[in-house]
Amino acid sequence: MAAKQYGFRKRERLVSQRLIDDLFAGGHSRSVAAFPLRAVYQLRPRGDHDAPLQMLVSVPKKHFHHAVDRNRVKRQVREAWRHQQPLLAQSLGADRQLLVAFVWQSNAQLTTQQVASRVAGIVRRIQEKL
C-alpha cells in the first residue's frame, strides 16, 4: 500500500539482496555525491521482467536515532526521485537497467526543497555519464 503512495511499484524498489551486494561491491558501480547525499549507481543489462529504474534509500541510525526522522528523510528523497525519474528513463535504452542507491551522510535534516535540489543535481550528473 505504501508503495503506491509515492508512485513506486514494488519492482521499482531495489530489494534483491544479490543486486544490492553487487551494487555496493564496487566492481562496475560508480558513485556521485551532493552533500548530504551520496548515490551509488550501476548500469546493467535489462531482463524481460525488470523495471528500467530501481532505487534504494538508506538513512543510517548513526545519523538519526529516531525512526520518525529517518522516515521523513527517506520520504523526502523518494519524492524528489519521483520527480526526476522520467528524465533518467528517457536517457536509458530499452535494453538497459539503472540501479541507484541513495545514502544519507549527515546528522542534519534539510528542507524538502533542499533535498529535491540535491537529488536533481545527482540525477543530472548520472544522466551526463550515461
C-alpha positions in Angstrom: 0.0 0.0 0.0 2.8 2.5 0.9 4.5 1.7 -2.5 1.5 3.2 -4.4 1.5 6.4 -2.2 4.8 7.5 -3.7 4.2 6.3 -7.2 6.5 3.3 -6.9 5.6 -0.1 -8.0 7.2 -2.9 -6.0 9.5 -3.9 -8.8 10.9 -0.3 -9.0 12.3 -0.6 -5.5 15.7 -2.2 -5.2 15.0 -5.1 -2.8 17.1 -8.0 -4.2 20.0 -8.8 -1.8 22.0 -10.1 -4.8 21.6 -6.8 -6.7 22.3 -4.7 -3.6 25.5 -6.7 -2.9 26.6 -6.4 -6.5 25.9 -2.6 -6.4 28.0 -2.0 -3.3 30.8 -4.4 -4.2 32.3 -1.7 -6.3 33.1 -3.7 -9.4 31.0 -1.9 -12.0 29.3 0.7 -9.9 30.0 4.4 -9.7 29.4 7.0 -7.1 28.2 10.6 -7.2 27.8 12.9 -4.1 25.9 16.1 -3.4 26.2 16.5 0.3 24.5 15.1 2.4 23.5 12.5 -0.2 25.7 10.0 -1.9 24.4 8.0 -4.8 25.9 4.7 -5.9 24.6 3.6 -9.3 25.2 0.8 -11.7 24.1 0.3 -15.3 23.1 -3.3 -16.1 21.6 -5.2 -19.0 17.8 -5.3 -18.5 15.9 -8.6 -18.2 12.4 -9.3 -19.6 10.6 -8.5 -16.3 12.9 -5.9 -14.8 12.0 -2.3 -14.3 14.2 0.2 -16.1 15.0 2.1 -12.9 15.3 0.6 -9.4 16.2 2.7 -6.3 17.1 2.3 -2.7 17.3 4.8 0.1 19.4 4.3 3.2 19.4 6.6 6.2 21.6 5.1 9.0 20.6 5.0 12.7 24.0 6.5 13.3 22.8 9.9 11.9 19.1 9.8 13.0 18.3 7.8 16.2 14.6 8.3 15.9 12.7 6.3 13.3 10.4 9.3 12.6 13.4 11.4 11.5 14.8 8.6 9.3 11.4 8.0 7.7 11.0 11.7 7.0 14.3 11.9 5.2 13.5 8.8 3.2 10.2 10.2 2.2 11.8 13.4 1.0 14.4 11.5 -1.1 11.7 9.3 -2.6 9.5 12.2 -3.5 12.4 14.1 -5.2 13.4 10.9 -7.1 9.8 10.5 -8.3 10.0 14.0 -10.0 13.4 13.2 -11.5 12.7 9.7 -12.6 11.3 10.4 -16.1 14.4 12.3 -17.1 16.6 9.3 -16.4 14.1 6.9 -18.1 14.4 8.9 -21.3 18.2 8.6 -21.3 18.2 4.8 -20.8 17.7 2.5 -23.7 15.1 -0.3 -23.8 17.8 -2.9 -23.1 19.5 -1.2 -20.1 18.6 -1.0 -16.4 19.8 1.5 -13.8 20.2 0.6 -10.1 20.6 3.6 -7.8 21.1 3.7 -4.0 20.9 6.9 -2.1 22.8 7.0 1.2 22.3 9.9 3.6 25.6 11.1 5.2 24.7 13.8 7.6 23.1 14.4 11.0 21.2 17.5 9.7 17.7 17.5 8.3 17.2 19.6 5.2 14.0 21.1 3.8 12.2 19.3 1.1 13.4 21.9 -1.5 17.0 21.4 -0.5 16.7 17.6 -0.7 15.0 18.0 -4.1 17.8 20.2 -5.5 20.4 17.7 -4.2 18.6 14.8 -5.9 18.2 16.8 -9.1 21.9 17.5 -9.2 22.8 13.9 -8.7 20.4 12.8 -11.4 21.8 15.4 -13.8 25.3 14.1 -13.2 24.3 10.5 -13.6 22.5 11.4 -16.8 25.6 13.1 -18.2 27.6 9.9 -17.5 25.1 7.6 -19.2 
